[in-house]
């Protein structure tokens, strides 16, 4: 490529780069990291972790066992 070719296509290249920048199609690593942190924070607020899910499952199982015991006791007395 010679200088004449580069100068010939320079306005088109500048227009394309400005368009990409304005449409935010090209991001910096800093912007990408910031968005990643935002997404992770939103996920932590909206969704339960696997450990939370397992704990709730155990708690519901314990409650079910206790309700069954109460039900059996009521039936035995009736």
C-alpha positions as CSV (number, residue, x, y, z in Angstrom):
1,X,0.0,0.0,0.0
2,X,1.3,3.4,-0.9
3,X,0.5,6.7,0.7
4,X,-1.9,7.7,-2.2
5,X,-4.1,4.6,-1.5
6,X,-4.2,5.3,2.2
7,X,-5.1,9.0,1.7
8,X,-7.8,7.9,-0.8
9,X,-9.5,5.7,1.7
10,X,-8.8,7.7,4.9
11,X,-12.1,9.6,4.9
12,X,-14.1,6.4,4.6
13,X,-12.0,4.8,7.4
14,X,-12.6,7.7,9.7
15,X,-16.4,7.7,9.0
16,X,-16.6,4.0,9.7
17,X,-14.6,4.3,13.0
18,X,-16.7,7.3,14.1
19,X,-19.9,5.3,13.3
20,X,-18.6,2.3,15.3
21,X,-17.7,4.5,18.2
22,X,-21.1,6.3,18.2
23,X,-23.1,3.1,18.1
24,X,-20.9,1.7,20.9
25,X,-20.1,-1.4,18.8
26,X,-16.5,-1.2,20.0
27,X,-15.8,-1.2,23.7
28,X,-12.7,-0.8,25.8
29,X,-11.7,-3.6,28.3
30,X,-12.5,-1.2,31.1
31,X,-16.1,-0.8,29.9
32,X,-16.4,-4.5,29.4
33,X,-15.2,-5.2,32.9
34,X,-17.6,-2.6,34.4
35,X,-20.5,-4.2,32.6
36,X,-19.4,-7.6,33.7
37,X,-19.5,-6.4,37.3
38,X,-22.9,-4.9,36.9
39,X,-24.3,-8.2,35.4
40,X,-22.7,-10.2,38.3
41,X,-24.2,-7.9,40.9
42,X,-27.6,-8.2,39.3
43,X,-27.4,-12.0,39.2
44,X,-26.4,-12.1,42.9
45,X,-29.5,-10.0,43.8
46,X,-32.0,-11.9,41.6
47,X,-30.9,-15.5,41.8
48,X,-30.1,-17.9,44.6
49,X,-26.8,-19.8,44.8
50,X,-26.6,-23.6,44.7
51,X,-25.8,-23.6,48.4
52,X,-28.8,-21.5,49.2
53,X,-31.0,-23.8,47.1
54,X,-29.6,-26.9,48.9
55,X,-30.2,-25.3,52.3
56,X,-33.8,-24.4,51.4
57,X,-34.4,-27.9,50.1
58,X,-33.1,-29.4,53.4
59,X,-35.3,-26.9,55.4
60,X,-38.4,-27.8,53.5
61,X,-37.6,-31.5,54.0
62,X,-37.3,-31.0,57.7
63,X,-40.6,-29.0,57.8
64,X,-42.3,-31.8,55.8
65,X,-41.1,-34.4,58.3
66,X,-42.3,-32.4,61.3
67,X,-45.7,-31.8,59.7
68,X,-46.0,-35.5,58.9
69,X,-45.1,-36.3,62.5
70,X,-47.8,-33.9,63.8
71,X,-50.4,-35.4,61.3
72,X,-49.6,-38.9,62.5
73,X,-49.9,-37.9,66.1
74,X,-53.3,-36.3,65.5
75,X,-54.5,-39.4,63.6
76,X,-53.2,-41.7,66.4
77,X,-55.1,-39.7,69.1
78,X,-58.3,-39.4,67.0
